[in-house]
Amino acid sequence: MTKPSFAGRALVSGFSRLNRRRPWHKLPVPVALMNIVALRIQLRDKNLTDTRTPDPTLRRPGVTPDQCPAGAARFRTPDGSYNALDDPDMGMAGTRFGRNVALDKAFPEPMPGLMTPNPHTISRTLMRRETFTPATTINLLAASWIQFQTHDWFSHARDNDVPIEIDLPEGHAWHENPMRVPRTRPDPTRTEKDADLPPTYLNRLTHWWDSSSIYGSSEEERKRVRSFTDGKLVIQNGRLPLDPKTGTAITGFAENWWVGLGMLHTLFSLEHNAICDALKKKHPDMDDDELFGTAQLVNAALIAKIHTVEWTPAIISHPALTIGMRANWWGLLGERLHRLVGRVGSNEELSGIPGSPVNQHGSPYQLTEEFVSVYRLHPLLPDELQLHSLADGSLLDTMAMDEIILMNAEKVLRGGVQAHDLFYSFGIQNPGAVCLHNYPRWMQDLTLPDGIELDMGAVDILRDRERGVPRYNEFRRQLHLAPAKTFADLTDNPVWAKELEDMYGDVERVDLQIGMHAETPPKGFGFSDTAFRVFILMASRRIKSDRFLTDCFTEEYYTKTGLAWVADSSMITVLERHYPELRKALEGVDNAFVPWKKG
């Protein structure tokens, strides 16, 4: 187990005392930055909990590069195996989610506590959107981006055969009683040695930041998206191909599909192919597999960079965070010096995490159930898409969300609407704010392609309870935050405080999602400080644990051309590369995820 240094422990101790009187976000920026460093040290030490079976003989032994399967040492494998050569199974698809809380706090409540208060009642009473509350500092592209990322990171399998039943109160408007929700599929890999562990669940996707949403998490999925010519992905007339049997886009992960996802999957598939062209021009001796593998490395690293230094500062608009996220990528010495001289030693604080030594901080890399929970950001989704003309800004159409989601999405993407008009429309429209009473109504009565009907608000509450994610106050304790003593302590909104008291009675019973949505966020934040604690830990971990973003973030793996592509590109340059019509709309825009200029 890697333990903090004496200096690190002293930093944690000092800021822990200071934060009892003043939170980090109300400190001067230089002090706030040091506070965030201290929080990350503390969280790395205390909140990375391994859930794997305590028997290493059940996992593949470590290997040297020359012992790896063909290509596994040099490129990302489809299922994420062999990223860590000393632990080849770590982070691969089909392995367990970890935890950011102590294991004894990760057991689900027994009945009737599991259903108290009623998830459907909470959804309709505390979550339901009556009027749309916009998040005015970001655009709709920011909302589709985070779903694009979560589809790279995690997905639980469902068990439709033995649903969880939610008994509904009198006067309900649901089509059945009880409401039946598919449960999370139990972990089939458990053994008798796991008897002391809380319930565990498997990630269907790779845990790595490898753009598996584009490339797939299995050999079969990867083969479907490849053209096998010059390393490229299959693109037909500037669009993703369709599966002739299902009518869905052929890409790495196409569930919960909507227009916003289709736009980004297409954009970064085009980007992959552009990277292949650049690599082939500089390295004509590269074969198809080499071009594909190198382009995936470059594309995935670029996406990680965009998320780190563009999306995150847009949704967390705080000066300390802007500096901190840029420091995650380039270090506190900054981008300019990084471009001039490269890394200055191996220290991640000075020169950034990419290219620094890999470090698991004493616990094997796993995304966590708590990480999944804090990324439940469904209030970002609006009620409708207003389609505007890039040419003159005029309103072309207003489409309800049910017209642009699931099987209807491809009708829009292929129905004559111009891609540049779609991106422009997403660039100027605000998403919803992540708060109470702003959950999209259309998601509270959603029919999936397989015919299952869901109240997603109720599902969001139920999933945390089912998987043993602690309720709000215990979650805060686990992340070294003070719990709310009263409902008025939890939120600055007195109306919400009364509603919470009426629903829960006891502040200790408040669900995590409800508490985070009721909590008053720090100035400039698009979500709660409670959720931010998990981001502090896991945002850097997704880079620091990944061999291809640390030890192997070099010319040997990426080529000089590939590293330059990552360094020189941004979300704006990617958009302009493939849709040059957008250049005028992006003039003067520093961040593609904040509102663009209206025509």
C-alpha positions in Angstrom: 0.0 0.0 0.0 1.4 3.4 -1.0 1.2 5.8 1.9 1.4 9.6 1.7 4.8 11.2 2.6 5.3 13.1 5.8 4.8 16.4 3.9 1.6 15.0 2.4 0.2 13.9 5.7 1.0 17.3 7.2 -0.7 19.0 4.3 -3.8 16.9 4.8 -3.9 17.5 8.5 -3.5 21.3 8.1 -6.2 21.7 5.6 -8.6 19.3 7.4 -8.4 21.7 10.4 -8.8 24.8 8.1 -11.8 23.3 6.3 -13.7 23.0 9.5 -13.9 26.8 9.4 -13.7 27.6 5.7 -14.3 25.4 2.7 -11.7 25.1 0.0 -13.7 27.1 -2.6 -13.8 30.2 -0.4 -10.0 30.4 0.0 -7.7 32.5 -2.1 -6.9 30.7 -5.4 -3.3 29.7 -4.5 -4.4 28.3 -1.1 -7.4 26.6 -2.7 -5.1 24.9 -5.2 -3.0 23.5 -2.3 -6.2 22.5 -0.5 -7.3 20.5 -3.6 -3.9 18.8 -3.6 -4.4 17.9 0.0 -7.9 16.5 -0.7 -6.5 14.3 -3.5 -3.8 13.0 -1.2 -6.3 12.1 1.5 -8.8 10.5 -1.0 -6.1 8.5 -2.7 -5.0 7.2 0.7 -8.4 6.4 2.2 -11.0 6.0 -0.6 -9.6 3.5 -3.1 -11.2 0.2 -2.0 -10.5 -3.1 -3.9 -13.4 -5.4 -4.4 -11.7 -8.2 -6.2 -11.7 -11.8 -4.9 -8.8 -12.0 -2.3 -7.1 -14.7 -4.3 -4.5 -13.7 -6.8 -4.4 -17.2 -8.3 -7.8 -16.5 -9.9 -6.2 -13.8 -12.1 -3.6 -13.9 -14.8 0.0 -13.5 -13.6 2.1 -10.6 -14.6 4.1 -10.7 -17.9 7.0 -9.0 -19.6 6.3 -7.1 -22.9 7.7 -10.1 -24.9 5.3 -12.5 -23.2 2.2 -10.5 -24.2 -0.2 -11.6 -26.9 0.5 -10.0 -30.3 0.1 -6.3 -30.1 -0.9 -6.1 -26.5 2.2 -4.5 -25.2 2.2 -1.9 -28.0 -1.5 -1.0 -28.4 -4.7 -1.0 -26.4 -6.5 -4.4 -26.5 -10.2 -4.5 -27.3 -11.2 -5.7 -23.8 -8.7 -3.5 -21.9 -6.5 -6.4 -20.8 -2.7 -6.0 -20.6 -2.9 -2.3 -19.9 -1.0 -3.2 -16.7 1.5 -5.8 -17.6 2.0 -6.8 -13.9 -1.7 -7.4 -13.6 -3.1 -8.1 -17.1 -6.8 -8.5 -16.0 -6.9 -5.1 -14.2 -9.4 -2.7 -15.7 -10.6 -5.0 -18.4 -14.2 -5.5 -19.5 -16.1 -7.9 -17.3 -14.3 -7.0 -14.1 -15.7 -5.6 -10.9 -16.5 -2.1 -10.0 -14.5 -0.9 -7.0 -15.7 1.3 -4.2 -14.8 4.8 -2.8 -16.3 4.0 0.6 -15.4 1.4 3.3 -16.8 -2.0 2.4 -18.8 -2.2 5.6 -20.7 0.9 4.4 -21.4 -0.6 1.0 -24.1 -3.1 1.9 -27.7 -2.4 0.6 -30.4 -1.9 3.2 -32.8 -4.8 3.7 -36.5 -4.4 3.1 -38.5 -2.3 3.9 -35.6 0.3 4.2 -34.6 -0.4 0.6 -37.9 1.1 -0.6 -38.2 3.9 2.0 -39.2 6.5 1.0 -40.8 5.2 -2.2 -38.5 5.9 -5.2 -41.4 6.7 -7.5 -42.9 9.2 -5.0 -39.5 10.9 -4.7 -39.2 11.0 -8.5 -42.6 12.7 -8.9 -42.4 15.0 -5.8 -38.8 16.2 -5.6 -37.3 15.6 -9.0 -40.0 16.2 -11.6 -39.4 19.3 -13.8 -42.3 21.8 -13.6 -40.5 24.6 -15.4 -37.1 24.3 -17.1 -34.2 25.7 -15.1 -31.2 26.3 -17.5 -27.5 25.9 -16.8 -26.6 29.2 -18.4 -22.8 28.9 -18.3 -22.6 25.8 -20.5 -24.2 24.6 -23.8 -26.0 21.4 -24.8 -22.8 20.0 -26.3 -21.5 19.7 -22.7 -24.5 17.5 -21.8 -24.0 15.2 -24.8 -20.3 15.1 -24.1 -20.6 13.7 -20.6 -22.8 10.9 -21.8 -20.3 10.2 -24.6 -17.7 9.8 -21.8 -19.7 7.7 -19.4 -20.4 5.3 -22.3 -16.6 4.9 -22.5 -16.3 4.3 -18.8 -19.0 2.1 -17.4 -22.2 0.1 -17.9 -23.9 -2.4 -15.7 -25.8 -5.4 -17.1 -29.5 -5.7 -16.4 -31.4 -8.8 -15.3 -34.9 -8.5 -16.7 -36.0 -11.9 -15.5 -36.3 -11.1 -11.8 -37.3 -7.4 -11.6 -37.3 -5.3 -8.5 -40.9 -4.4 -7.6 -41.8 -0.9 -6.3 -45.3 -0.8 -4.7 -47.0 2.4 -5.7 -49.3 4.6 -3.6 -53.0 5.1 -4.2 -53.7 7.6 -7.0 -50.5 6.7 -9.0 -50.5 7.3 -12.7 -48.2 4.5 -13.7 -49.4 1.7 -16.1 -48.8 -1.1 -13.6 -48.6 -1.7 -9.8 -46.1 -2.7 -8.7 -43.7 -0.9 -10.9 -41.2 -3.4 -12.2 -37.5 -2.3 -12.6 -34.9 -4.7 -14.0 -32.4 -5.3 -11.3 -28.6 -5.0 -11.8 -27.3 -8.4 -12.9 -25.5 -10.1 -10.0 -21.8 -10.8 -10.2 -21.4 -14.4 -11.5 -17.6 -14.5 -10.7 -18.1 -14.5 -6.9 -16.6 -17.4 -4.9 -16.9 -18.5 -1.3 -13.8 -16.2 -0.6 -16.0 -13.2 -1.3 -18.4 -14.0 1.5 -17.4 -10.9 3.5 -17.7 -8.5 0.6 -20.8 -6.5 -0.1 -22.6 -7.3 -3.4 -20.3 -6.7 -6.4 -21.1 -6.0 -10.0 -19.3 -6.2 -13.3 -18.5 -3.4 -15.7 -19.5 -4.5 -19.2 -17.0 -2.0 -20.7 -13.3 -1.5 -20.1 -12.6 0.7 -17.1 -9.9 2.5 -19.0 -10.1 5.9 -20.8 -9.7 4.2 -24.1 -12.7 5.5 -26.1 -14.3 2.1 -26.0 -17.6 3.9 -26.8 -16.2 4.3 -30.3 -13.9 1.2 -30.6 -15.9 -1.4 -28.5 -14.9 -3.5 -25.5 -14.5 -6.8 -27.3 -12.8 -8.2 -30.3 -16.1 -8.7 -32.1 -17.2 -5.1 -31.5 -13.9 -3.8 -32.7 -14.0 -5.8 -35.9 -17.5 -4.4 -36.6 -16.3 -0.8 -36.6 -13.0 -1.3 -38.5 -12.6 -0.9 -42.3 -9.3 -2.8 -42.3 -8.0 -0.3 -44.8 -5.3 2.2 -43.7 -6.3 1.7 -40.1 -9.6 3.5 -40.5 -13.1 3.1 -39.1 -16.1 2.5 -41.3 -17.7 5.8 -42.3 -20.2 6.1 -45.1 -20.9 9.5 -46.7 -19.7 11.2 -43.5 -21.9 9.1 -41.2 -21.7 6.0 -39.1 -22.9 2.9 -40.9 -26.2 1.3 -39.8 -26.8 -2.2 -38.7 -29.3 -3.5 -41.4 -31.0 -5.8 -38.8 -31.6 -3.3 -36.1 -31.3 0.1 -37.8 -28.9 1.3 -35.1 -25.5 2.9 -35.6 -22.6 0.6 -35.7 -20.2 1.9 -33.1 -18.5 0.7 -29.9 -21.5 1.3 -27.6 -24.8 2.5 -29.0 -27.3 2.1 -26.1 -29.4 5.0 -24.9 -28.8 6.6 -28.3 -29.9 10.1 -29.2 -28.9 12.8 -31.6 -26.3 14.3 -29.2 -24.5 11.0 -28.9 -24.7 10.3 -32.7 -23.1 13.7 -33.4 -20.1 13.0 -31.1 -19.6 9.4 -32.2 -19.5 10.5 -35.8 -17.2 13.5 -35.1 -14.5 11.4 -33.3 -14.8 8.5 -35.8 -14.0 11.1 -38.5 -11.2 12.4 -36.2 -9.8 8.8 -36.0 -9.7 8.6 -39.8 -8.0 12.0 -40.1 -5.3 10.9 -37.6 -4.8 7.8 -39.8 -4.2 10.0 -42.8 -1.6 12.1 -41.0 0.1 9.0 -39.7 0.2 7.3 -43.1 1.7 10.4 -44.7 4.5 10.5 -42.1 4.9 6.7 -41.7 4.0 5.1 -45.1 5.5 1.8 -43.8 2.9 1.4 -41.1 0.4 -1.4 -41.8 -3.3 -1.4 -41.1 -3.1 -2.7 -37.6 -0.3 -0.2 -36.7 -2.3 2.7 -38.1 -5.4 1.7 -36.3 -3.7 1.1 -32.9 -1.7 4.3 -33.0 -4.8 6.3 -34.1 -6.8 4.9 -31.2 -4.1 5.9 -28.8 -4.0 9.4 -30.2 -7.8 9.8 -30.4 -8.4 8.5 -26.9 -5.6 10.8 -25.4 -7.1 13.8 -27.2 -10.6 13.0 -25.8 -9.1 12.7 -22.3 -7.3 16.0 -22.8 -10.5 17.8 -24.0 -12.4 16.4 -21.0 -9.7 17.5 -18.6 -8.8 21.0 -19.8 -12.0 22.0 -21.6 -15.2 20.2 -20.5 -14.4 20.2 -16.8 -13.4 23.9 -16.5 -16.6 24.7 -18.4 -18.9 22.9 -16.0 -16.8 23.8 -12.9 -16.1 27.4 -13.6 -13.9 28.2 -10.6 -10.4 29.8 -11.1 -8.7 27.3 -8.8 -10.2 24.4 -10.8 -9.3 25.9 -14.1 -5.7 26.0 -13.0 -5.9 22.6 -11.3 -7.3 20.8 -14.3 -4.7 22.3 -16.7 -2.1 21.3 -14.1 -3.4 17.7 -14.3 -2.5 17.8 -18.0 0.5 20.1 -18.2 1.6 20.6 -14.6 1.8 23.9 -12.6 4.7 25.0 -14.9 2.1 25.4 -17.6 1.4 24.5 -21.2 3.8 27.1 -22.7 6.8 25.7 -20.9 5.6 22.1 -21.6 5.6 22.9 -25.3 9.0 24.5 -25.2 11.0 21.9 -23.2 8.6 19.0 -22.5 8.5 17.4 -19.1 10.7 18.7 -16.3 11.3 15.5 -14.4 8.7 12.9 -13.4 6.8 15.0 -10.8 3.1 15.2 -11.8 2.4 18.4 -10.0 5.1 20.3 -11.9 4.7 18.7 -15.4 1.3 17.0 -15.4 0.1 13.4 -15.2 0.5 12.4 -18.9 4.0 11.1 -19.3 4.6 10.7 -15.5 5.2 7.3 -14.0 2.1 5.1 -13.6 0.9 4.6 -10.1 -2.1 2.7 -8.7 -1.8 4.2 -5.2 -2.0 0.9 -3.5 -5.3 -0.4 -5.1 -5.8 -2.0 -8.5 -7.5 0.3 -11.0 -11.3 0.0 -11.0 -14.0 2.5 -11.7 -16.3 2.6 -8.7 -20.0 2.4 -7.9 -19.7 5.8 -6.3 -18.2 7.2 -9.5 -21.2 5.9 -11.4 -23.5 7.6 -8.9 -22.1 11.1 -9.1 -22.3 11.0 -12.9 -26.1 10.6 -12.8 -26.6 14.0 -14.5 -29.9 13.5 -16.2 -31.2 17.0 -15.3 -28.8 18.3 -17.9 -31.1 17.0 -20.6 -33.7 19.5 -21.9 -37.3 19.0 -23.0 -36.7 19.9 -26.6 -34.1 20.7 -29.2 -34.4 24.0 -30.9 -32.8 23.6 -34.4 -31.3 26.8 -35.7 -29.8 27.6 -39.0 -26.0 28.3 -38.9 -26.4 30.6 -41.9 -28.7 33.2 -40.4 -29.6 31.9 -36.9 -33.2 31.4 -37.8 -35.3 28.8 -36.0 -35.8 25.9 -38.3 -37.6 23.5 -36.1 -38.4 22.6 -32.5 -38.2 18.9 -31.7 -39.5 17.3 -28.6 -36.9 14.9 -27.0 -38.9 11.8 -28.0 -38.3 12.8 -31.6 -34.5 12.7 -31.3 -33.9 9.8 -28.9 -33.5 6.0 -29.3 -34.7 4.7 -32.7 -35.8 8.2 -33.8 -32.3 9.7 -33.5 -31.1 8.3 -36.9 -34.1 9.7 -38.6 -32.9 13.2 -37.7 -29.2 12.5 -38.3 -30.0 11.1 -41.8 -33.1 13.1 -42.6 -31.7 16.1 -44.3 -30.7 18.1 -41.2 -27.2 19.5 -41.8 -24.5 18.4 -39.3 -23.3 22.0 -38.9 -26.8 23.2 -38.1 -27.0 20.5 -35.4 -23.7 21.4 -33.8 -24.5 25.1 -34.0 -27.9 24.5 -32.3 -26.2 22.5 -29.5 -23.6 25.2 -29.2 -26.1 28.0 -28.5 -28.7 26.1 -26.4 -28.4 25.7 -22.6 -28.8 22.3 -20.9 -30.7 21.9 -17.7 -29.3 22.8 -14.3 -28.5 19.8 -12.0 -30.9 20.6 -9.1 -34.2 19.5 -7.6 -37.4 19.9 -9.6 -35.5 19.8 -12.9 -35.6 16.1 -13.9 -36.9 15.8 -17.4 -40.5 14.6 -17.5 -40.0 12.6 -20.6 -37.4 10.5 -18.7 -40.0 9.7 -16.0 -42.1 7.8 -18.6 -39.5 6.3 -21.0 -40.1 3.2 -23.2 -36.9 1.5 -24.2 -36.5 -0.3 -27.6 -37.1 -3.6 -25.9 -40.4 -2.4 -24.6 -39.5 -1.9 -21.0 -41.1 1.2 -19.5 -39.2 3.1 -16.8 -39.4 6.1 -14.6 -35.7 6.9 -14.7 -36.0 9.3 -11.7 -37.1 6.3 -9.6 -34.5 4.1 -11.2 -31.7 6.6 -10.3 -32.8 6.5 -6.6 -33.2 2.7 -6.7 -29.8 2.0 -8.3 -27.9 3.7 -5.5 -29.8 1.9 -2.9 -29.6 -1.5 -4.7 -25.8 -1.3 -5.1 -25.2 -0.2 -1.5 -24.1 3.4 -2.3 -24.5 5.2 1.0 -27.2 7.8 1.5 -26.2 11.5 1.4 -24.9 12.1 4.9 -23.0 8.8 5.2 -21.6 9.4 1.7 -20.2 12.8 3.0 -18.7 11.2 6.1 -17.0 8.6 3.9 -15.5 11.4 1.8 -14.3 13.3 4.9 -17.1 16.0 4.7 -19.3 17.1 7.5 -22.8 15.6 7.4 -25.9 17.9 7.3 -27.3 18.2 10.9 -30.7 19.5 9.7 -32.6 19.9 6.5 -31.8 23.6 6.6 -28.2 22.8 6.9 -28.4 20.7 3.7 -29.8 23.4 1.4 -30.0 27.2 1.4 -33.5 26.9 -0.2 -36.1 27.0 2.6 -38.8 25.6 0.4 -36.6 22.6 -0.6 -35.7 22.1 3.1 -39.3 21.8 4.0 -40.0 19.4 1.1 -37.1 17.2 2.2 -38.3 17.1 5.7 -41.8 16.2 4.6 -40.5 13.4 2.4 -37.8 11.9 4.7 -38.4 13.1 8.3 -34.8 12.2 9.2 -32.0 14.0 7.5 -29.9 10.8 7.7 -32.4 9.1 5.3 -31.9 11.6 2.4 -30.8 9.8 -0.7 -27.5 10.7 -2.3 -29.0 12.0 -5.5 -31.6 14.1 -3.7 -29.0 15.6 -1.3 -26.5 16.4 -4.1 -29.3 18.1 -6.2 -30.5 20.1 -3.2 -27.1 21.1 -2.0 -26.0 24.7 -2.8 -23.0 24.2 -5.1 -19.8 26.4 -4.9 -19.9 29.5 -7.1 -19.4 28.6 -10.7 -20.1 24.9 -10.2 -22.5 22.9 -12.3 -22.9 20.3 -9.5 -22.4 19.8 -5.8 -19.2 19.9 -3.8 -20.1 16.4 -2.5 -19.9 15.0 -6.1 -16.7 17.0 -6.7 -14.9 14.9 -4.0 -15.2 11.8 -6.2 -14.1 13.8 -9.3 -11.0 15.0 -7.4 -10.0 11.4 -6.9 -11.1 9.7 -10.0 -10.4 12.4 -12.7 -6.6 12.1 -12.0 -6.8 8.4 -11.4 -8.2 7.7 -14.9 -4.9 9.1 -16.3 -2.4 8.2 -13.6 -3.4 4.5 -13.6 -3.2 4.1 -17.4 0.0 2.8 -18.8 -0.8 4.4 -22.2 -1.3 7.9 -20.6 1.8 7.7 -18.3 4.8 5.4 -18.9 3.9 4.9 -22.6 2.8 8.4 -23.4 5.9 8.7 -25.6 6.9 9.0 -29.3 7.7 5.2 -29.3 4.0 4.5 -28.9 2.3 7.6 -30.2 4.9 8.7 -32.8 6.0 12.3 -32.9 3.1 13.0 -35.3 0.6 11.6 -32.8 1.9 13.5 -29.8 1.8 16.7 -31.8 -1.8 16.0 -32.8 -2.8 15.7 -29.2 -0.9 18.8 -28.2 -2.2 21.0 -31.0 -5.8 19.9 -31.0 -8.9 21.0 -29.0 -12.6 20.5 -29.2 -12.8 23.7 -31.4 -10.1 22.5 -33.8 -11.7 19.1 -34.1 -15.1 20.7 -34.9 -13.5 23.1 -37.4 -11.5 20.3 -39.0 -14.6 18.2 -39.9 -17.2 21.0 -40.2 -15.3 24.1 -41.4 -18.7 25.9 -41.8 -18.6 26.3 -38.0 -15.5 28.6 -38.0 -17.5 31.8 -38.0 -19.8 30.7 -35.1 -16.7 29.7 -33.1 -14.8 33.0 -33.6 -14.0 34.4 -30.2 -15.1 31.3 -28.4 -12.4 30.0 -26.1 -14.2 26.8 -25.0 -16.5 24.8 -27.2 -18.7 23.8 -24.2 -19.7 27.4 -23.2 -22.5 29.1 -25.2 -21.4 30.1 -28.7 -22.2 33.3 -30.5 -25.8 33.5 -31.9 -26.1 34.4 -35.5 
